[in-house]
Amino acid sequence: MSENHLSTSLCSLLRSLESCLVAYSGGVDSVLLAFLAHRELGDRALAVIADSPSLPRRELEEALAIGERFGFPVRVVRTTEFDNADYLNNPPNRCYFCKHALFTDLARIATAEGFKTIAYGENLSDLGDFRPGSQAAAEFSVRAPLKEAGLTKDAIRALSRELGLPTAEKPQAPCLSSRIPHGQAVTMEKLARVEAAEAWLHDLGLREVRVRHHETGEDGRIARVELGSDEMRRVAEESLWYRIDVRMRELGFTDAVLDERGYRRGSLNPVNPAGA
């Protein structure tokens, strides 16, 4: 199916929703969805972003800036997943509790303000992935217009490029809690350490990065650094690892290792999923 046809199908689907709340994150999927929902529905569409300790401050600022630049309204809600012990205990389905908290807030807004539909950015490429959040979406009857219209991740990027959206080439940016192995508790301290570490790597000019936070022994904190292939080459060519290792220790890690396999989506997930 051509990209033009996919775009037409998506826009037609969005118009059929009549009014829509978009679960917004500032990532490639939700930016396209929020942009087109506003274009097709005007003030009957509203993007809502969940603010919590698992969202890097840079991601929040960029998400809000994109909404302002492209003229679609974005509302910030403070979600409460960090009040839930089931989330903090970090089981394999942690994302379910996060999405449940988000959709609970969105359902309240939809009821109070008369929005008929809640939508989020799941797409056709997500089928078969380990995505516990989709269970929460089903429980709240949340729609997935990108998936329903047959858009894959590549198609979403292509359409975003065509529309001039700055997220067309943006790497995946899941929440900070995805950096902590399942079964090891999610804490504010760990998330702050990971956020600072990844922000420093980005400031170094590295684009595709993950810093996985592993606990070992009584007080061990290992930073397992995953880098994209271009970033791995640069680190080797410019002998950057010593600087990275020193900075990770300055941030409170007791050790740092460079994962020679490079960045892998979902490398902490329990089965062979993507998405983290």
N, C-alpha and C positions, 0 to 999 in steps of 0.2 A: 504494500500500500504506500502511495507517495506521501511525502511530508506535507504537501499542500492539502491532500485529502484528510490526513490525520489532523491537521490544524483546523480544517473546516468542521470535522466531526467533533473535535473537542469544544470548539466555540459554540456549536449547535447544542451540544450536551449542557454546557454551562448556562446557556440561555434558558434551557428547559427547567433548570433548577429554581428559577424565579427569584430566589434570594439565597445567599450562601455565606456562611462563616468559613474561612480558610484557616486551617491550622498551619501557621507560618513559622519558618525557622531561619529564612535567609539563605537556604541552600538552593541548588539548581532546580529541584522539583517544585518546591513551594513558592519560589519567586515566580516561575512561569505560571503556576496555577493562580496565585494572587493577582498577578498582572492581568491575565486574561479574564479572570472573574470580574475584576473591576471594569475592564474595558467592555465586557458584554453586559454587565448588570448595574454598573454605576454605583450609586449609594446603597444599592441592595446587596452589595458584597462588602465584607469586612475581613481583613487579615488580622489574626490574633496570634501573638507570639508569647510563649511561656517563658517567663524569667525565673531562673532558679540557680543555685550554685553550680549546676552542671553545665550551664551555658557560659562560654567564655565572654568576657566583657567586649572584646573586639567583635565577636560574632553578633552580639546584640546591637552594637553601634552600627555595624555595616548593614544589618538587616533593616534597621530603622532608616538609615540613609538611603537605601535602595527604594523603600516605600516613598520617601519624600521626593527623591529624584524622579520617579516614574509616576507620581501622582496618585498612588493608591493608599488609603488610610490603613494604619497599623495600630492596633491596641495592644498594650503590654499587660499581661496578667501574671500575678505572682502565684505560681502553683505550689502545691503542698506535698509533693512526693517525699520530701525530706522529713516530714512528720510521720512517715509510714515505716515501721520497722521492717516490713517485708521488702521494701525497696532498699533500705540501708544494709540489710543482710546480704544483698547482692546475689540472689539466686540466678540460675540461667534465664529465667523469665522476668528479670528485673524490668525490662522495657515495658512489660504489661502494666506494672504499677505506675510507671511514669505516664504512659498514654492514658491510663484510666483517670489519673488526676487531671490531666489536660482536658480530656473529653467531658469530664464532670463539669469543669468550669465553662467549657464552650456550650454545653447543653443548657446551663443556667442562662447564659447570655442569649442563646437562641430563643429560649422560652420567654425571657423578659422583653426582648426587643423584636420578636416576630420574624426571626430568620428561619426559613423552612428547612434548610439543609446545612449540615456540617460536612466539610470535605477536607481531605488531607492528600499528601503527595505520593502515595504509593503508586507505582507504575508497573508495567508489564515485566520489566527486568527483575522485579522483586519476587516474582512467583518462584517458589521452591527455596527461597532463602529462609533462614531462621529468623522470624520476625514476630516475637510475642506481642508486640504492639498491635498487630492486626487482629488479635483476639479482642482487645479492648475496642477497637474500631467497630468490629462486628456487633459487640454488645450495645453500642450506642448508635447503631445504624449509620455510621459515618461513611460517606461516599468516597470513592477514589476515581475521580474523573479522568486522570491521566491513564490509569489502567483500563478503565471502561472504554476509552477512546482508542485503545491499542497502542499507546506510546511506550516505547522502550526508553532506556536512559540515553542511548545515542540519539534517538529522535528528539528527545527533550532538549538535549544540548544543541542539536542542529536548529530547532525552532527558536530556542533562546538566542542563538547567534544571529539568526535572521531578524529577530525583533530588537537586536541591539542590547540585550540584557547582559549585565556585567558578570553574571554567574555562569555563562555558557561554558567556560573552561574551569570553573571552580572545582577544586578537589572535594571529595566527600568530607563532611565535617560533622560526624556524630557527636553526641554529648560527651562531656569529660568522663562521666562514670564508665563509659565503655573502655577506658584505659585500665581499669582495675579488674583483675581476674575474678571470675565468679567464685563466691565463697569467701572472699576477702572483703571486709566491710567497706562500704562507701563512707568516707568522712570528708568534712569541709577541708581539713588540713591536706589530705591527699589530692583533692581536686585543685586546691590553690597551688600546690607544688607542681602538678602536671600542667596547669594553665601557664604558670610562669615559665616552665621549661620549654613548652612548645612556642610560646610567644618569643622567647629569646632565640630559638632556632629559626623562626620566621624572620626575625630582625636580622639574622645572619644571612638571610637571602635564600634559605631553604624553604621550598614550597610544600612538598608532600612529606609530612612528618607525623609520627606518632611517638609519644613517650608512654610506655606501659609501666605502671607502678606495681612492682612485685614486693610483697613482704616476705622476708626470710628470717628464720630464727626469732630471737626475742626482740631485736630492734634493728633488723636489717631492712633496708629500703633500696631495692635495685631499680634503676631506670633502664628499661630495655628500649633502646632507641631504634625505631624502624624508619627507614628513609626510602623514598622513591628511587628508581634507577638513575635518574639524572642527578639527584642529590647524593647518592652513593658515589658516583663518579667524581663529583666536585669535592666531597670530603676527602677522597683518596688523593686527587690531584693537588689539592691545596693543603693537605696534611692538617685538616681541621679537627680531627678526633681529639687531640690533646686539649684543645680549647673547650670542646663540648664536654669532655669528661670532667674537667675542672669546674665548669659552670654547673653541671648536674650536682656535684658535691656541694657547691656553694648554696644551692637551693635546698639542701637537706637530704639528698639521696646519699646513702652510704657507699654505693658503688654504681657504676654505669657500664653497660655493655652495648655494643653495636650489633644488632641482629643482621648477620651476613646474608640472610634470606631476603632482606629488604622489607619494604612495607607490604603488608598483606591485609586486605579487608577482612574483618571478623576473625583475626588470629587468636582472640581469646574466647571465641564462642565454642560451645560444647560439641557441635557437629560441624559440618563443612558449609557454614553459611557465609553470607557477605553482609556488610552493613555496619561494621564498626571500624 
